[in-house]
């Protein structure tokens, strides 16, 4: 006979230890094994209707699997509202160097000393501050991915770039040099990760550097805000993402493009496919800038 799907009201919206609720008589072991409950970690459960996100997994791991740990890295970014990890990705926790090593499926437990004053209590668990989270990501990810991460935290208004760079300057040990280099490349202006990748690609090319998030104006005032611009040439560079396919967006994009053309601007659009062929992209952009008068 299948176990009864008993769902006590206090357990509907919370993560809990199975052993605790059994000891309190809220559930029997047989009921806990039933279809009403989802096992997140050993002895850690949630009601089956509760959406399982990375943030939920991070809170459960920090509160119940490794008590006293601090949520760091991508997991901390997610806790601050920047979506950088999915429900199936490993949760990153950090414990003091003096702690014993631990191997837990679904959790990466680091041993490191965190900067004093940069651990916050957030959503019920200890999490590194947005600035410290940015530095951790800058130190641990490939450079371009790290710049994307820092830009996302900064553009969301969570981390101040000056503070991030100051923290990176204090770092020592593995990853510290990369963190400083990565934080120096961030500008916090990008509206999407692909805009950051486009900026880095153009910045490493022989082309003159564009101005990011440039506001185009004419004699009548505001025309448009463009991702990148060479104002003296009246050339704009735009990343064309999936959001442009949203209902009504096509018409708005055409109206905006017509305003830019009327103001004497040329617009070069870049897609995800273009970024996969950087040499061809830079060659096409160079040709456009040359035609516009760049030397």
DRENBAMAR-590021 format. One record per residue (C-alpha): residue number from 1; residue in three letters; x, y, z. Coordinates in nm, 4 decimals, decimal comma. Layout:
// residues N
     i    aa       east      north         up
   NUM   ALA          X          Y          Z
...
//
This chain:
// residues 295
     i    aa       east      north         up
     1   UNK     0,0000     0,0000     0,0000
     2   UNK     0,1525     0,3393    -0,1000
     3   UNK     0,2387     0,5834     0,1790
     4   UNK    -0,0251     0,8423     0,2656
     5   UNK     0,0582     1,1833     0,1134
     6   UNK     0,0260     1,3699     0,4428
     7   UNK     0,1140     1,7383     0,4046
     8   UNK     0,1245     1,9218     0,7387
     9   UNK     0,0652     2,2938     0,6814
    10   UNK     0,3936     2,4081     0,8459
    11   UNK     0,5928     2,2014     0,5943
    12   UNK     0,4247     2,3218     0,2749
    13   UNK     0,6527     2,6180     0,2099
    14   UNK     0,9746     2,5414     0,3926
    15   UNK     1,2857     2,3286     0,3641
    16   UNK     1,3210     2,0877     0,6536
    17   UNK     1,5238     1,8049     0,7990
    18   UNK     1,3454     1,4734     0,7625
    19   UNK     1,4813     1,3373     1,0889
    20   UNK     1,3525     1,6416     1,2776
    21   UNK     0,9959     1,6274     1,1499
    22   UNK     0,9822     1,2515     1,2091
    23   UNK     1,1050     1,3005     1,5672
    24   UNK     0,8347     1,5621     1,6206
    25   UNK     0,5671     1,3305     1,4870
    26   UNK     0,4756     1,5532     1,1922
    27   UNK     0,5512     1,2758     0,9443
    28   UNK     0,6277     0,9054     0,9621
    29   UNK     0,9320     0,7646     0,7782
    30   UNK     0,6926     0,5976     0,5364
    31   UNK     0,5136     0,9265     0,4618
    32   UNK     0,8456     1,1051     0,4112
    33   UNK     0,9337     0,8561     0,1392
    34   UNK     0,6035     0,9260    -0,0351
    35   UNK     0,5278     1,1388    -0,3429
    36   UNK     0,4512     1,4573    -0,1484
    37   UNK     0,8161     1,5306    -0,0706
    38   UNK     1,1290     1,6006    -0,2729
    39   UNK     1,4724     1,5178    -0,1329
    40   UNK     1,7226     1,7987    -0,1910
    41   UNK     2,0162     1,6629     0,0077
    42   UNK     2,0626     1,3831     0,2592
    43   UNK     1,7894     1,4317     0,5229
    44   UNK     1,6801     1,7624     0,3636
    45   UNK     1,3377     1,7822     0,2019
    46   UNK     1,0814     2,0202     0,0535
    47   UNK     0,7214     1,9833    -0,0587
    48   UNK     0,6995     1,8536    -0,4151
    49   UNK     0,5042     2,1602    -0,5347
    50   UNK     0,7790     2,3979    -0,4246
    51   UNK     0,9767     2,5258    -0,7265
    52   UNK     1,3381     2,4146    -0,6903
    53   UNK     1,5777     2,6926    -0,7867
    54   UNK     1,9475     2,7431    -0,7308
    55   UNK     1,8684     2,9961    -0,4599
    56   UNK     1,6579     2,7388    -0,2757
    57   UNK     1,9358     2,4809    -0,3037
    58   UNK     2,1916     2,7339    -0,1798
    59   UNK     1,9818     2,8298     0,1223
    60   UNK     1,9181     2,4653     0,2075
    61   UNK     2,2863     2,3740     0,1744
    62   UNK     2,4092     2,6675     0,3835
    63   UNK     2,1463     2,6312     0,6549
    64   UNK     2,1233     2,2542     0,6890
    65   UNK     2,3986     2,0709     0,5044
    66   UNK     2,7020     2,2789     0,6040
    67   UNK     2,5847     2,4991     0,8936
    68   UNK     2,8088     2,8021     0,9394
    69   UNK     2,9159     2,8076     0,5738
    70   UNK     2,8985     3,1210     0,3585
    71   UNK     2,7368     3,1175     0,0147
    72   UNK     2,9950     3,2385    -0,2392
    73   UNK     3,0690     3,2554    -0,6136
    74   UNK     2,7901     3,1991    -0,8663
    75   UNK     2,5615     3,0866    -0,5847
    76   UNK     2,6053     3,4191    -0,4057
    77   UNK     2,5316     3,6054    -0,7295
    78   UNK     2,2054     3,4124    -0,7591
    79   UNK     2,1204     3,4954    -0,3985
    80   UNK     2,1632     3,8648    -0,4835
    81   UNK     1,9265     3,8273    -0,7796
    82   UNK     2,1718     3,7807    -1,0683
    83   UNK     2,0839     3,4567    -1,2453
    84   UNK     2,4179     3,2821    -1,2979
    85   UNK     2,3389     2,9219    -1,2010
    86   UNK     2,0543     2,6753    -1,2415
    87   UNK     1,8906     2,4369    -0,9978
    88   UNK     2,1122     2,1499    -1,1155
    89   UNK     2,4401     2,3414    -1,0822
    90   UNK     2,6647     2,2863    -0,7820
    91   UNK     2,6130     2,5182    -0,4885
    92   UNK     2,9325     2,6940    -0,3811
    93   UNK     2,9912     2,7302    -0,0069
    94   UNK     3,2990     2,8551     0,1724
    95   UNK     3,4142     2,7527     0,5193
    96   UNK     3,7238     2,8605     0,7197
    97   UNK     4,0579     2,7029     0,6280
    98   UNK     4,0641     2,5310     0,9670
    99   UNK     3,7516     2,3303     0,8816
   100   UNK     3,7736     1,9656     0,7811
   101   UNK     3,7359     1,8928     0,4068
   102   UNK     3,3856     1,7813     0,3109
   103   UNK     3,2543     1,6066    -0,0002
   104   UNK     2,8817     1,6524    -0,0575
   105   UNK     2,7018     1,5703    -0,3767
   106   UNK     2,5681     1,8873    -0,5365
   107   UNK     2,7802     2,1160    -0,3196
   108   UNK     3,1305     2,2481    -0,3676
   109   UNK     3,2788     2,3303    -0,0283
   110   UNK     3,5823     2,5609    -0,0413
   111   UNK     3,8145     2,6307     0,2462
   112   UNK     3,9262     2,9928     0,2476
   113   UNK     3,9367     3,3002     0,4677
   114   UNK     3,6859     3,5610     0,3567
   115   UNK     3,7448     3,9333     0,3842
   116   UNK     3,6215     4,0760     0,7129
   117   UNK     3,3166     4,2934     0,6712
   118   UNK     3,2130     4,1359     0,3412
   119   UNK     2,9780     3,8659     0,4659
   120   UNK     2,6112     3,9605     0,4877
   121   UNK     2,3048     3,7918     0,6306
   122   UNK     2,0771     3,7675     0,3303
   123   UNK     1,7628     3,5607     0,2764
   124   UNK     1,8298     3,3711     0,5969
   125   UNK     2,1903     3,2618     0,5332
   126   UNK     2,5413     3,4089     0,5236
   127   UNK     2,6349     3,5355     0,1761
   128   UNK     2,9369     3,7294     0,0510
   129   UNK     2,8659     4,0952    -0,0253
   130   UNK     2,8013     4,1791    -0,3929
   131   UNK     3,1492     4,3348    -0,4207
   132   UNK     3,3202     4,0307    -0,2677
   133   UNK     3,1060     3,8056    -0,4875
   134   UNK     3,2260     3,9962    -0,7947
   135   UNK     3,5909     3,9557    -0,6925
   136   UNK     3,5450     3,5832    -0,6302
   137   UNK     3,3933     3,5372    -0,9757
   138   UNK     3,6651     3,7486    -1,1345
   139   UNK     3,9286     3,5254    -0,9722
   140   UNK     3,7677     3,1913    -1,0544
   141   UNK     3,6211     3,2292    -1,4043
   142   UNK     3,7922     3,2670    -1,7427
   143   UNK     3,8597     3,6359    -1,8012
   144   UNK     3,5720     3,7132    -2,0381
   145   UNK     3,3238     3,5191    -1,8260
   146   UNK     3,4544     3,7018    -1,5197
   147   UNK     3,4097     4,0418    -1,6850
   148   UNK     3,0532     3,9432    -1,7752
   149   UNK     2,9877     3,8486    -1,4121
   150   UNK     3,1321     4,1722    -1,2715
   151   UNK     2,9431     4,3791    -1,5286
   152   UNK     2,6158     4,2074    -1,4372
   153   UNK     2,6570     4,2739    -1,0659
   154   UNK     2,7562     4,6336    -1,1329
   155   UNK     2,4875     4,7103    -1,3928
   156   UNK     2,2238     4,5688    -1,1555
   157   UNK     2,3270     4,8340    -0,9032
   158   UNK     2,4508     4,5733    -0,6555
   159   UNK     2,8264     4,6292    -0,6679
   160   UNK     3,0233     4,9515    -0,7017
   161   UNK     3,3135     4,9075    -0,9450
   162   UNK     3,5525     5,1220    -0,7413
   163   UNK     3,4858     4,9064    -0,4361
   164   UNK     3,5214     4,5880    -0,6418
   165   UNK     3,8572     4,6989    -0,7782
   166   UNK     3,9786     4,8013    -0,4332
   167   UNK     3,8885     4,4577    -0,2968
   168   UNK     4,0584     4,2884    -0,5899
   169   UNK     4,3740     4,4893    -0,5196
   170   UNK     4,3852     4,3385    -0,1686
   171   UNK     4,3767     3,9818    -0,2957
   172   UNK     4,6715     3,7464    -0,2693
   173   UNK     4,7215     3,3919    -0,3821
   174   UNK     4,5714     3,1884    -0,6670
   175   UNK     4,3451     3,3886    -0,8943
   176   UNK     4,4287     3,7267    -0,7443
   177   UNK     4,6162     3,8562    -1,0498
   178   UNK     4,3377     3,7451    -1,2808
   179   UNK     4,0816     3,9091    -1,0514
   180   UNK     4,2601     4,2435    -1,0769
   181   UNK     4,2899     4,2175    -1,4549
   182   UNK     3,9280     4,1133    -1,4920
   183   UNK     3,7894     4,3873    -1,2679
   184   UNK     3,9929     4,6454    -1,4598
   185   UNK     3,8179     4,5374    -1,7815
   186   UNK     3,4647     4,5694    -1,6418
   187   UNK     3,2678     4,8879    -1,7013
   188   UNK     2,9283     4,8021    -1,5512
   189   UNK     2,7402     4,9530    -1,8448
   190   UNK     2,6358     4,6508    -2,0500
   191   UNK     2,2700     4,5676    -2,0810
   192   UNK     2,3421     4,1990    -2,1431
   193   UNK     2,6296     3,9479    -2,1198
   194   UNK     2,6646     3,9523    -2,4977
   195   UNK     2,7144     4,3275    -2,4964
   196   UNK     3,0076     4,2771    -2,2619
   197   UNK     3,1526     4,0084    -2,4905
   198   UNK     3,1104     4,2379    -2,7907
   199   UNK     3,2821     4,5243    -2,6098
   200   UNK     3,5778     4,3023    -2,5178
   201   UNK     3,6076     4,1708    -2,8728
   202   UNK     3,6130     4,5194    -3,0257
   203   UNK     3,8465     4,6442    -2,7531
   204   UNK     4,1053     4,3776    -2,8401
   205   UNK     4,0878     4,4557    -3,2109
   206   UNK     4,2828     4,7255    -3,4012
   207   UNK     3,9635     4,9312    -3,4285
   208   UNK     3,9304     5,2601    -3,2386
   209   UNK     3,7461     5,2082    -2,9084
   210   UNK     3,3762     5,2994    -2,9173
   211   UNK     3,1802     5,4861    -2,6530
   212   UNK     2,9516     5,2544    -2,4559
   213   UNK     2,5838     5,3388    -2,3961
   214   UNK     2,5969     5,6563    -2,6025
   215   UNK     2,2974     5,8905    -2,6230
   216   UNK     2,2335     6,0152    -2,9765
   217   UNK     2,0773     6,3601    -3,0043
   218   UNK     1,9897     6,5885    -3,2918
   219   UNK     1,8625     6,9442    -3,3153
   220   UNK     1,5274     6,8321    -3,1784
   221   UNK     1,6734     6,6493    -2,8783
   222   UNK     1,6870     6,2801    -2,7871
   223   UNK     1,7022     6,0301    -3,0742
   224   UNK     1,8123     5,6996    -2,9191
   225   UNK     2,0533     5,5374    -2,6799
   226   UNK     2,2854     5,2907    -2,8551
   227   UNK     2,5017     5,0116    -2,7159
   228   UNK     2,8252     5,1489    -2,8658
   229   UNK     2,9080     5,4456    -3,0850
   230   UNK     3,1777     5,6232    -3,2772
   231   UNK     3,0101     5,9657    -3,2428
   232   UNK     3,2479     6,1516    -3,4728
   233   UNK     3,1635     5,9043    -3,7514
   234   UNK     2,7951     5,8728    -3,6621
   235   UNK     2,8269     5,4952    -3,6507
   236   UNK     2,6422     5,2871    -3,3902
   237   UNK     2,7101     4,9260    -3,2924
   238   UNK     2,4151     4,7304    -3,1507
   239   UNK     2,3819     4,3787    -3,0144
   240   UNK     2,0603     4,2271    -3,1499
   241   UNK     1,9343     3,9822    -2,8843
   242   UNK     1,6314     3,7545    -2,8606
   243   UNK     1,4267     4,0200    -2,6795
   244   UNK     1,3865     4,1981    -3,0122
   245   UNK     1,1401     3,9252    -3,1123
   246   UNK     0,8972     4,0232    -2,8344
   247   UNK     0,5467     4,1335    -2,9439
   248   UNK     0,5499     4,4914    -3,0679
   249   UNK     0,9272     4,5203    -3,0411
   250   UNK     0,9869     4,4896    -3,4156
   251   UNK     0,7817     4,8011    -3,4886
   252   UNK     0,9503     4,9965    -3,2091
   253   UNK     1,2931     4,8881    -3,3368
   254   UNK     1,2090     5,0061    -3,6886
   255   UNK     1,0878     5,3427    -3,5610
   256   UNK     1,4066     5,3826    -3,3585
   257   UNK     1,6225     5,2826    -3,6559
   258   UNK     1,4428     5,5318    -3,8788
   259   UNK     1,5120     5,8079    -3,6243
   260   UNK     1,8819     5,7186    -3,6210
   261   UNK     1,8986     5,7153    -4,0017
   262   UNK     1,7202     6,0490    -4,0177
   263   UNK     1,9822     6,1889    -3,7797
   264   UNK     2,2548     6,0753    -4,0202
   265   UNK     2,3676     5,7649    -3,8297
   266   UNK     2,4600     5,4229    -3,9628
   267   UNK     2,3819     5,1231    -3,7438
   268   UNK     2,5752     4,7950    -3,7458
   269   UNK     2,3862     4,5055    -3,5853
   270   UNK     2,5614     4,2076    -3,4262
   271   UNK     2,3987     3,8725    -3,3440
   272   UNK     2,5104     3,5693    -3,1443
   273   UNK     2,6117     3,4031    -3,4731
   274   UNK     2,8411     3,6983    -3,5519
   275   UNK     3,0186     3,6587    -3,2178
   276   UNK     3,1016     3,2995    -3,3107
   277   UNK     3,3045     3,4285    -3,6073
   278   UNK     3,4976     3,7196    -3,4552
   279   UNK     3,7487     3,7614    -3,7407
   280   UNK     3,4718     3,8087    -3,9969
   281   UNK     3,2820     4,0403    -3,7633
   282   UNK     3,5810     4,2665    -3,7075
   283   UNK     3,6581     4,2720    -4,0824
   284   UNK     3,3015     4,3811    -4,1647
   285   UNK     3,3057     4,6442    -3,8928
   286   UNK     3,6438     4,7731    -4,0081
   287   UNK     3,5077     4,8115    -4,3606
   288   UNK     3,2098     5,0109    -4,2340
   289   UNK     3,4283     5,2402    -4,0228
   290   UNK     3,6705     5,2899    -4,3097
   291   UNK     3,3837     5,3860    -4,5383
   292   UNK     3,2627     5,6272    -4,2704
   293   UNK     3,6020     5,7981    -4,2624
   294   UNK     3,8114     5,6331    -3,9899
   295   UNK     4,1875     5,6388    -4,0413
//
